[in-house]
Amino acid sequence: MKLALPKGRLLKDTAALLERAGLRPEGYDERSRSYRLKSSGFPDLFFKVFQERDIPIQVAIGNYDLGICGLDWVAELLAKYPSSDLVKVRDLVYGRSDLCVVASGRSGISSLGVINDGFDRVRIVSEYQNLAESFALRQRLRRFSILPIWGAGEVYPPESADLAIIAETAAGNLASYDLVPLARILTSTAFLIANRDGLAKADISELLACLQPFEAETEAETVLPAGGEAKGEKMAEGEEVVRIALPDGHLLKPAAEFLDKAGLNIRGYAGEMGEGGECRESEKATRRPTIDLPGVTIKVIRPQDMPLQVANENFDLAITGQDWLNDHLYRFPSSPVKEILKLGFGKVTVVAVVSKDLPAHDVHGLRDLVIGGLLPTLRVASEYVNIADKYARDNHLERCKIIPTWGASEAFLPEDADLLIENTETGETLARHNLTVIDTIFKSSACLIGHRDTLSHPSKKGRIERIIDVIKKGG
């Protein structure tokens, strides 16, 4: 029996549920770096830890008999594949969040009824692309576009989107971003899900009986003061404003240090520093930092989203990784996005990785396994879908299937994928998970990107050039 468990927000309460059920997977806590777990109570039960949004897919295709994840990601899968083999078994009660349709408080949108009358095309931004499309169709929007993102949807309205569909665990957070809720699509809690064929197994009943819901004790979330994220946003309404996107995640700290060294006084980007110099979450850290440059606004978004957002002219400049720029350009070779500066920090190497147990020491050996039929279908897992696709084609890896992932990709090998296209800094994480590099694809570091037309914009060019000159000093 195989059970998929979530990382992130549901981990603590899921661990408590499993402990209460007597399953006790060893090492399932926030400090663990292991993805494969065993249970002392059920020795024949195999656990694997995934990013939450990967779990419904893995259960639906039959790689796992059971899974625990939020109802929002279950609904996202079923919105596109309603006849899949995924079955909702029971509500586990904990991990409540509301999936809401929101608009900016300054957009003039007070209800869903005014949308069709006030907009030629409604721009909807969300991680939940399938649910966003279903919502637009239900509302009979005459013209709409879905803007897919990896996260941070709350910062896009009103400049880059008219509506956002986001998951919120605290109602006060919407006010902190100056957002107005227009509708609730669903209320999500943790759900136990199953593969339809897996449910038919005779030995699953005892396990299902153990996994009963209970009220989990969760810590209250900190809510930012109302209006705290909206500072400086009024300037974004003017056509002359230069818009800059800065990265969150692992690039946040080195980007903040780099920009500080360059002399850019950006308030609210990294928050306070801990004793060891690490960036620490605080009430001073926001998604909309401010800067001492007139006519310039900043938003903090995911590096993965930046090339597409710059291509759509939602930002003039952005700091992202060359890996995500390449992934974008491999899919859109005529994209107007260009690299302006190499910044040097955030260095990683994008590599091809296999399990050490696979008898392939390089890509040629991997190709021989495919040609010889030892790998009837080569399963390639990666966050870099377009880089992975190009790598497979360039190396003539036939009968190939690309499996998109949303993080923790090393968990997929060897049970759920044969090849991983991943980035690494030192290789220690790969080695710890019994993985080995068989090919180096390219080296990547942070870079400044921009839209080729924006860079020659008559009213913005001077300010953009001055900003670029200042950023050069950081190197």
N, C-alpha and C positions, 0 to 999 in steps of 0.2 A: 504494500500500500504506500502511495506517495501523496504527501500533503505539502502544498505550497504556502509559505508563511510570509507576511509582509514586513518590510523594513519601515522605518520612518514613524509617522504619527500613530499608527495602530500597534506598534511593536510592544509597548509596555503593557497595554491591556490584553493583548493577545497572549503574551507570556503568562499573565495572571490566569487567563482562561485555561490554558494548557496545564498549568500547575494545579489548578482546582480540579481538572479532569483526570489528574494522575498520570498525564503523558510525560511531563517533565523533560522536554528536549534540552539536552545539555549544551550550555553556551548560548542560548537564545536570549540575549540582552543587548543593550545599546553599546556595550563595550566590545562585544564579540566581532571578530573579523572572519568568522567561519560562515560559510553558506550551506554546508551539509551537516545535518544534525541527526542524532539518534535518540530514541526514547528508552529509558530503563524499564518503563511500564509496558511498552509495546515494542519488543525488539525487532519485529518484522515491519515496523513503520519507518519510512524514510521521509525526513523533512528537508526542504530546501527553501532558502530565504531569497525573495525577489523584491524588486521595486513593485509597489502596489499595483500600478497600472498594467504590469506584465502578467499578473496572476490570472485574470479572466481568460486571456488568450491561451495561456499554457494549459488551463483546465479544459477549455473548449476544444482544443485539438487533441486532447487525450494524453498529454504528457504527464498530467497529475490527476489523481482520482478526486482529491478534495483540495480546496483552497479557502483562505480567509482574506477578504479585501473589502473595500468600501462599496456600497451599493451604487455609488456614482460611476465607478469604473465598470461595474457589471452592466449598468444601463447604457454606458457608452458603447460597449461591444454589441449588445443586443439591438441597439438602434440601427446598426448597419447589418448585423447578421442575426436576425430574429429567429431563424431556424437552426442555429448552431446547437451543439450538444451540451451547452452549458445549462445547468439547472440550479435555481436558487433553492437551497435546502431550508435555511432558517435565519431569521434576524438574530444577531448576537447582542443587540441593544447598544453596545458602547461605540465610541468614536463618532458621535453625531456631528454632522455639518449640513448646511443648507446650500444647495446649488441654485444660485440666484442669477437673474438677469438684472444688470445694473446699468445706469447711465450716469454721466457726470452731473453734479448738482448745478452746473452752469450751462448745461446744454439746452435747457428749456424743455427737456423731455420729462414730463410728469407722469405719463402713463403709456401703456402699450398702444392705446387707441390713437395717439397723435403721430405714431411713427410713419405710417404709410402716407399721411398727408404732408408731412414736413420734409421728407427726404426722397431724392431721386433714387439713391442707392443706400441701403443701410449696411454699414460695415460692422460686423460682429466678430470680436476677438475672443478666442477661448482655447484652452487645452482640450476641451471636449468638442471636437469637430463634428462628430456625428450627432450629438445632442443639440449642438448649435444649429445644424442644418434642419433637424426635425422641428426645432422650435420655430425657425423662420418659415417653414412650410405650413406649420399649424397656424401661424399668424397671417398666412396668405400675403406675405410681403411680396410686392410686385418685383422688386429688384433688390438683391442682397449679395453680399460677398462674405465668405467665412475666412478670417485671417488666423491660420493655425499658429500656435505658439507653444513653447515648452513650459511657460509659467509666467508669473508676475502680471497677469492680465489686468489687475487693478490699476496699473499706471497708464494704460493706453488711452482710455477716454479722457477728454473729448478730442484731443488732437489727432490721434491715430486710429480711433474707432468711435462709433456712435454708441455701441452697446458692448458690454463684456459679460460673459457667462463664467462665473467663478464660484469656487466652494469657499464658504465662510463658516468658521466655528464660533465666531462672536459677532453679534450684530453691530457692536460699536466700531468694529474695524472698518465697516463701510463708510461711516461718518468720517473716520480719520483720513480716508482718501477722497473725501468730498464726493462720495458716490450715493446715488439714490436707488434703492431696490424697487424694481418694477414688477417682478413676478418671481415666484419660487418654482423652479422646475421639479425639484424633488428634495426630500429630506433623506440624507444618506446616513446609514450606520454600518458598522461592520457586519458582513454577511458570511455565512458558511455556504460555499458553492461546491458543486460536484459536476463531474463528467457523467453524462447520461449512461454510458456503458459501465462506468465505474460504480454507479449506484446499484447495478444489477448483481454485483459481486456479493456472494453469500457472507463474506467475512467483514463486511463494512458496518453491519448493524451495531455491533458492540462499540465501535469507534463513534458512530453517530450518537449513540446514547450518552457517551461521555461529554460530548461537546454541546452542552446546554448553556443558554444565555444566562448572564447574571449582570447586575448593575455594578459596573466598574467605578472605582474612585479615581477620578482624573483631576489633575491640577487645573485651576482656572487660568485661562490665557490672559496675558497682559494686553490691555487695550490701549492704543495710543490716544492721546488727547484729541478731541474733535478738531479737525482742520489742520492737524500737525503735518500732514503730507502734502497739503495744497499750496504751501508757500512758494511764491515765485511763479506759479502756474499762469497767472493772468497775462504775463508777458508773452506766453506762447500763442496768444490769439493774434498777435501782429504778424504780418508777412515777413518782417525783417528779422525775426528771431532766429538765431542759430541754435539748433537742437542737437544735443550730444547724448549718446547712450554710453553708460559705463557698466562694466560687468559685475554680476554678483558671483557667488560660488567661490571656487578655489582661486579665481583671478582677482577677487576683490582686494585682498590684503596687498599683494604686490602692485596692483594698479594704484591703490591709494598711496602707497609709499613712493611710487614713481612720480605721480602727479604732484605730490607734496614736494619732492625734490626739485621738480621743474618750477616750483614757485606758484602753483595754482592753489589758491585758498578755497578748497571745496568743503563746505560745512555739511555734516550729516551723512557723509558717504560711508565711512568705515566705522562710525561710532567711536567709542572709547577703546583704548588699547589696554590689554591685560598686562600683568606684570612681566610676562615673557615676550611682550611685543605683539601678541596675537590680537586680531580684531575680535572684539567682543560685542554681542548684541546689546543694544541699549536704546533708551528712548530718544537718543540723539541721532541714531541711524535711521534714515528714511529711504524710500524709493525715489524721492524727489529732492536731492541735495541742492544747495544753493551755492553760487559762485560770485566772486567779486568782479564780474565782467558784465557790463550792461548789454542787454539784448541777447543773453545766452541762458538757456535753460538746460537742465540735466535730468535724465531719468536713469534708474538702475534696472536693467532687465537681464535676461539670460543671454550669455554669449552665443548660444545656438541660434537665437532668433535674430541676431543683429544683421547679418548679410541681407536677409530677405526684407527686413524693416528699412534698411538703408536703400535697397533697390526700389522699394515702394515710396521712397522720399518721406518717410515718417521721421527720419533722423538725417542730419547732415554729416555728422561724424560719429564714429563708434570705435570702441576698443574691444576687440574680440581676439580669438586665436586664429592663426593661419589654418589650423585644421578645419574649423567651421567655415572659413572663407573658401577653402578648397572644396569642401563638401557641397557648398552652395554653387560654386562655379562648375563643378562636374555635372550638376543637373541643369544649370542655366548658363551655358558657355557664353551667351551674348548678354549676360547681365551687366547693368551699368555700374556695378560696384567695383571699386578698385582699391588696391592696397596703396596707402600713402606713405606710411612709415613702418619700419620694423622697430619694435620697442624693446625686444631682447629679454623681457622677463616671461615667466610662465612657460618655461621650456619643457616640452614633452616630445616623445618620439612615437609616431603612429606606426604600429607593427602588426604583422600577421602572427597569430598565436594558435597553438594547438595543445592538446593534452600531452604530457610526457609519455603517456601510454600508447599514443598513436604512432605507428611506425613510419613517420615522415619527418625528415630532418631539414627539408627545404621545400619550396613550392613545387619543384619538379617531382619530389617524392610524393607530395600530396596529389599532384595531377595523375601520377601513376596509379594511386589507390582508386581514383575516380574511374580512370580508363579500364583498370583491371576489375572493376565491379565490387571491390571491397567496401567502397562507399557508394552505394547505388544512387543516392542523392546527397550532394555536399551541402550541409546546412551551415550557413554563414551568419553569425550573430554580430550585430554592431549597432551602436548609436549613429555611426557614420554610414547611413544607408547608401549614399551615392558613392562614397569612397569605396565601400565594400563591393558595390556593383561593378565599378570600374576596375577594381583589382581583379575580380573574378573574370571579367571579360578580357583584360589585358593578358592574363596568364592562362587563358583558354581552359578555365575550370568549368567543364561542361556539367550538365544536370545539377545546376546550382540553385539553391533557394536562399534568399536573403531574409533574415529574421530581424526586424527592427526591435531595439531594446531602448529602455529609458534609464540606463544606469545599472550598476552592479552587473555588468555584462559578463564578468569572469565566472559568475555563477552558472552560466549556461553550459560550459564545457565540463565533462564530456557527454553528459546525459542528454542534453537538449540542443546541442550544436556540435559541429566538428571543427569549425574554424572561427576564430574571433578576430575582428579588426578593431584594435583598441589603442589607446594612448598609454604611455608609461613614462615615469620620470626616472626611476632607478631599476625597475624590474623586480623589486622585492615582493610586491603584491602578487605578481604573476607566479613567481617561484613558490610563494606560500600556498598557492592554490594548485600546485602541481602542473603548472603550465609552462610552456617554453616558446620562445620566439623563433620562428622559422624564416622570417623575412622582415626587413626594415623598409617601410614604404616611403616615409619622409619625416623630416624633423620640423617641429612647429614651435612657435613662440607667439607672444602677443603682438598685435599689429593695430595700427590706426587705419580705418577704412572710411571711404566716403563715396558719394554718388558723383559720377563724372560730370553731370550737368550742374549739380549744386555747387561744385568747386569753381565754376565759372559764372555763378549767379551774380549779376551786377551789384545788387544791394547787400550781398552777404560775403562776397569774395574777400574784401579787405579784412573783415573780422575773422573769417576762417583761416586766412593766411597767418594772421597774428597768433591765433590759437595754435596752429601747427608749429610756428616758430617757437612758441613757449614750450610746447610738448617736446620738441627736439632737445631742449635743454635738459630734460629729465634723463636723457640717454648719456 
